[in-house]
Amino acid sequence: MLGRCVQAGAQAQCQTECAPGEHACAFDGASSELSCNEQGLWGEPSACEAGASCRVGTAGALGCLDCVGS
C-alpha cells in the first residue's frame, strides 16, 4: 500500500503525496531537501552536504547538488 489513508465521506482511500525517489526543495538554493520514500510519503528534511544546495530545475526539484551547469 502506498501513501496515507484519507477519509472520503463514509469511505477511505489511499493517496500518495509524492512519487518514490522524488525530491523537493523549499526554494532553489535551500540548505536541505525532502525525499519521497517507497510508501509515497515525504520524509523529514535532510541537510545537504557542505558545499551543496537543493536545486530546482525546469522539470522540478533535483535535490541536493554540488554544482549545476548551464
MDTraj code that builds the backbone (N, CA, C; nanometers):
import mdtraj as md
import numpy as np

residues = "MET LEU GLY ARG CYS VAL GLN ALA GLY ALA GLN ALA GLN CYS GLN THR GLU CYS ALA PRO GLY GLU HIS ALA CYS ALA PHE ASP GLY ALA SER SER GLU LEU SER CYS ASN GLU GLN GLY LEU TRP GLY GLU PRO SER ALA CYS GLU ALA GLY ALA SER CYS ARG VAL GLY THR ALA GLY ALA LEU GLY CYS LEU ASP CYS VAL GLY SER".split()
xyz = np.array([
    [0.0843, -0.1168, 0.0000],
    [0.0000, 0.0000, 0.0000],
    [0.0893, 0.1237, 0.0000],
    [0.0599, 0.2189, -0.0872],
    [0.1350, 0.3430, -0.0956],
    [0.0549, 0.4577, -0.0380],
    [0.1225, 0.5501, 0.0280],
    [0.0604, 0.6741, 0.0710],
    [-0.0057, 0.6677, 0.2061],
    [-0.0985, 0.7609, 0.2258],
    [-0.1715, 0.7753, 0.3515],
    [-0.3175, 0.7375, 0.3298],
    [-0.3796, 0.6887, 0.4348],
    [-0.5222, 0.6592, 0.4300],
    [-0.5960, 0.7914, 0.4546],
    [-0.6814, 0.8311, 0.3601],
    [-0.7531, 0.9578, 0.3682],
    [-0.9026, 0.9296, 0.3698],
    [-0.9720, 0.9838, 0.4690],
    [-1.1163, 0.9666, 0.4803],
    [-1.1860, 1.0461, 0.3704],
    [-1.2780, 0.9821, 0.3004],
    [-1.3561, 1.0464, 0.1948],
    [-1.5026, 1.0103, 0.2167],
    [-1.5709, 1.0851, 0.3035],
    [-1.7085, 1.0523, 0.3398],
    [-1.7097, 0.9264, 0.4237],
    [-1.7943, 0.8294, 0.3855],
    [-1.8028, 0.7026, 0.4584],
    [-1.6909, 0.6075, 0.4172],
    [-1.6176, 0.6409, 0.3138],
    [-1.5097, 0.5572, 0.2610],
    [-1.3743, 0.6172, 0.2962],
    [-1.2721, 0.5395, 0.2795],
    [-1.1350, 0.5869, 0.2937],
    [-1.0583, 0.5394, 0.1721],
    [-0.9591, 0.6152, 0.1345],
    [-0.8778, 0.5756, 0.0204],
    [-0.7319, 0.6066, 0.0481],
    [-0.6450, 0.5356, -0.0212],
    [-0.5021, 0.5560, -0.0057],
    [-0.4577, 0.6562, -0.1114],
    [-0.3893, 0.7624, -0.0685],
    [-0.3402, 0.8640, -0.1605],
    [-0.1910, 0.8850, -0.1382],
    [-0.1155, 0.8912, -0.2468],
    [0.0268, 0.9203, -0.2348],
    [0.0463, 1.0712, -0.2281],
    [0.1505, 1.1121, -0.1597],
    [0.1877, 1.2526, -0.1531],
    [0.2882, 1.2857, -0.2624],
    [0.3638, 1.1842, -0.3047],
    [0.4741, 1.2060, -0.3978],
    [0.5081, 1.0732, -0.4652],
    [0.5945, 1.0798, -0.5636],
    [0.6425, 0.9592, -0.6319],
    [0.7721, 0.9137, -0.5650],
    [0.7855, 0.7843, -0.5304],
    [0.9089, 0.7366, -0.4670],
    [1.0331, 0.7820, -0.5432],
    [1.1306, 0.8352, -0.4686],
    [1.2540, 0.8858, -0.5286],
    [1.2486, 1.0331, -0.5663],
    [1.1305, 1.0936, -0.5610],
    [1.1146, 1.2351, -0.5952],
    [1.1792, 1.3226, -0.4871],
    [1.2277, 1.4394, -0.5257],
    [1.2884, 1.5347, -0.4331],
    [1.2072, 1.6632, -0.4315],
    [1.2176, 1.7384, -0.3219],
    [1.1530, 1.8685, -0.3117],
    [1.2445, 1.9629, -0.2360],
    [1.2412, 2.0903, -0.2751],
    [1.3182, 2.1957, -0.2103],
    [1.2198, 2.3033, -0.1653],
    [1.2455, 2.3651, -0.0499],
    [1.1625, 2.4767, -0.0053],
    [1.1745, 2.5920, -0.1055],
    [1.2938, 2.6083, -0.1629],
    [1.3207, 2.7092, -0.2657],
    [1.4521, 2.6708, -0.3332],
    [1.4790, 2.7264, -0.4508],
    [1.6037, 2.6963, -0.5208],
    [1.7205, 2.7511, -0.4394],
    [1.8145, 2.6655, -0.4026],
    [1.9292, 2.7051, -0.3229],
    [1.9123, 2.6760, -0.1745],
    [1.8044, 2.6066, -0.1362],
    [1.7800, 2.5736, 0.0044],
    [1.8914, 2.4839, 0.0578],
    [1.9101, 2.4851, 0.1891],
    [2.0181, 2.4067, 0.2504],
    [1.9766, 2.2643, 0.2863],
    [1.8510, 2.2271, 0.2578],
    [1.8044, 2.0908, 0.2847],
    [1.7064, 2.0483, 0.1762],
    [1.6779, 1.9179, 0.1728],
    [1.5844, 1.8639, 0.0742],
    [1.4890, 1.7664, 0.1413],
    [1.3776, 1.7439, 0.0753],
    [1.2842, 1.6388, 0.1138],
    [1.2962, 1.5290, 0.0100],
    [1.2883, 1.4050, 0.0530],
    [1.2896, 1.2913, -0.0392],
    [1.1650, 1.2085, -0.0156],
    [1.1092, 1.1558, -0.1234],
    [0.9897, 1.0729, -0.1162],
    [1.0315, 0.9270, -0.0927],
    [0.9713, 0.8626, 0.0068],
    [1.0082, 0.7244, 0.0386],
    [0.9288, 0.6241, -0.0457],
    [0.9537, 0.4962, -0.0228],
    [0.8908, 0.3883, -0.1009],
    [0.7397, 0.3824, -0.0812],
    [0.6893, 0.4387, 0.0277],
    [0.5451, 0.4376, 0.0541],
    [0.4727, 0.5568, -0.0081],
    [0.5449, 0.6421, -0.0809],
    [0.4832, 0.7580, -0.1449],
    [0.4583, 0.8722, -0.0483],
    [0.5394, 0.8804, 0.0590],
    [0.5249, 0.9860, 0.1593],
    [0.6539, 1.0666, 0.1690],
    [0.6409, 1.1973, 0.1953],
    [0.7580, 1.2813, 0.2156],
    [0.8216, 1.2488, 0.3491],
    [0.9526, 1.2345, 0.3518],
    [1.0267, 1.2132, 0.4749],
    [1.0590, 1.3472, 0.5401],
    [1.1340, 1.3411, 0.6480],
    [1.1794, 1.4626, 0.7154],
    [1.2864, 1.5307, 0.6292],
    [1.2976, 1.6638, 0.6368],
    [1.4030, 1.7319, 0.5606],
    [1.5410, 1.6822, 0.6035],
    [1.6295, 1.6648, 0.5063],
    [1.7669, 1.6260, 0.5374],
    [1.8604, 1.7337, 0.4835],
    [1.9601, 1.7689, 0.5624],
    [2.0543, 1.8745, 0.5257],
    [2.1400, 1.8299, 0.4074],
    [2.1680, 1.9240, 0.3197],
    [2.2600, 1.8974, 0.2090],
    [2.4023, 1.8935, 0.2647],
    [2.4904, 1.8210, 0.1972],
    [2.6306, 1.8148, 0.2374],
    [2.6942, 1.9525, 0.2214],
    [2.8061, 1.9737, 0.2865],
    [2.8781, 2.1009, 0.2764],
    [2.9075, 2.1328, 0.1298],
    [2.8786, 2.2528, 0.0881],
    [2.9027, 2.2962, -0.0494],
    [2.7892, 2.2650, -0.1452],
    [2.6889, 2.1911, -0.1007],
    [2.5757, 2.1556, -0.1865],
    [2.4524, 2.2353, -0.1446],
    [2.3567, 2.2464, -0.2350],
    [2.2288, 2.3089, -0.2028],
    [2.1201, 2.2390, -0.2824],
    [1.9984, 2.2518, -0.2358],
    [1.8841, 2.1894, -0.3027],
    [1.8479, 2.2760, -0.4232],
    [1.8497, 2.2157, -0.5391],
    [1.8288, 2.2915, -0.6626],
    [1.7000, 2.2503, -0.7315],
    [1.6382, 2.3480, -0.7962],
    [1.5153, 2.3271, -0.8721],
    [1.5468, 2.3522, -1.0185],
    [1.5166, 2.2550, -1.1045],
    [1.5374, 2.2697, -1.2482],
    [1.4052, 2.2939, -1.3189],
    [1.4062, 2.2957, -1.4495],
    [1.2847, 2.3213, -1.5267],
    [1.1809, 2.2106, -1.5100],
    [1.2248, 2.0887, -1.4767],
    [1.1325, 1.9760, -1.4600],
    [1.0963, 1.9524, -1.3132],
    [1.1413, 2.0403, -1.2234],
    [1.1117, 2.0227, -1.0818],
    [1.2382, 2.0158, -0.9994],
    [1.2228, 1.9772, -0.8739],
    [1.3361, 1.9723, -0.7816],
    [1.4331, 1.8615, -0.8201],
    [1.5613, 1.8931, -0.8146],
    [1.6669, 1.7972, -0.8461],
    [1.7274, 1.7366, -0.7205],
    [1.7064, 1.8006, -0.6055],
    [1.7643, 1.7553, -0.4802],
    [1.8948, 1.8271, -0.4534],
    [1.9710, 1.7776, -0.3565],
    [2.0982, 1.8393, -0.3175],
    [2.2034, 1.8122, -0.4243],
    [2.2647, 1.9201, -0.4733],
    [2.3699, 1.9098, -0.5752],
    [2.4847, 2.0013, -0.5390],
    [2.6064, 1.9615, -0.5790],
    [2.7241, 2.0466, -0.5592],
    [2.7274, 2.1608, -0.6580],
    [2.6907, 2.1342, -0.7818],
    [2.7017, 2.2350, -0.8866],
    [2.6011, 2.2025, -0.9967],
    [2.5416, 2.3045, -1.0551],
    [2.4501, 2.2863, -1.1670],
    [2.5049, 2.3660, -1.2846],
    [2.5278, 2.2986, -1.3954],
    [2.5778, 2.3665, -1.5146],
    [2.4680, 2.4410, -1.5862],
    [2.5037, 2.5070, -1.6943],
    [2.4044, 2.5857, -1.7688],
    [2.3149, 2.4963, -1.8518],
])
top = md.Topology()
chain = top.add_chain()
for i, resn in enumerate(residues, 1):
    res = top.add_residue(resn, chain, resSeq=i)
    for name in ("N", "CA", "C"):
        top.add_atom(name, md.element.get_by_symbol(name[0]), res)
traj = md.Trajectory(xyz[None], top)
